[in-house]
Amino acid sequence: MAIEAVGAAMSSAMTGSLQQLDQMAAQAAGSNAQLAGAVSEASGTDAQGFAGMLKDSLARVSQSQQVAAGQARAFELGSPDVSLDQVMVAGQKASLEFEMTVQVRNKLLSAYKEIMNMAV
């Protein structure tokens, strides 16, 4: 049960982080749409490339958390297919992926704030 609570808390934190990033992206897109188009044309890349990659990464982290919670639940119910070491490895993997995601978010936020504070 404790693992389910941790999984739920991590899932809600991920959702909150994703919403915060979406809000910042919408704000940045609204104020700098022309600049983004010029950069996209100059670099030859699609503007959705980074956003898509970020969403895929968040989906993988969420999937990893769901797998870990599912394995923990199966182990608690006494399933012979799941061993304790598998549960612990899956839990640690999900935890590390979540921590990495939080650190990436923190770096993105700090870079965004630094850019917004630049004098033009």
NORSULUR-V227412 format. One record per residue. OMEGA is omega in whole degrees, 0 to 359 (none if undefined). Layout:
omega=OMEGA
omega=OMEGA
//
This chain:
omega=180
omega=180
omega=178
omega=179
omega=178
omega=179
omega=179
omega=179
omega=180
omega=179
omega=179
omega=177
omega=178
omega=180
omega=178
omega=179
omega=179
omega=178
omega=179
omega=179
omega=177
omega=179
omega=179
omega=179
omega=179
omega=179
omega=181
omega=180
omega=180
omega=184
omega=184
omega=183
omega=181
omega=179
omega=179
omega=178
omega=179
omega=179
omega=179
omega=179
omega=182
omega=183
omega=179
omega=180
omega=178
omega=181
omega=180
omega=182
omega=181
omega=180
omega=179
omega=178
omega=179
omega=179
omega=177
omega=179
omega=179
omega=178
omega=178
omega=179
omega=178
omega=178
omega=179
omega=178
omega=179
omega=177
omega=180
omega=179
omega=178
omega=178
omega=179
omega=179
omega=179
omega=179
omega=179
omega=180
omega=175
omega=180
omega=180
omega=182
omega=186
omega=178
omega=182
omega=181
omega=176
omega=179
omega=182
omega=179
omega=179
omega=178
omega=179
omega=178
omega=179
omega=179
omega=179
omega=178
omega=179
omega=178
omega=179
omega=179
omega=178
omega=179
omega=177
omega=177
omega=180
omega=179
omega=178
omega=179
omega=180
omega=177
omega=179
omega=180
omega=179
omega=179
omega=181
omega=180
omega=179
omega=176
omega=181
omega=none
//
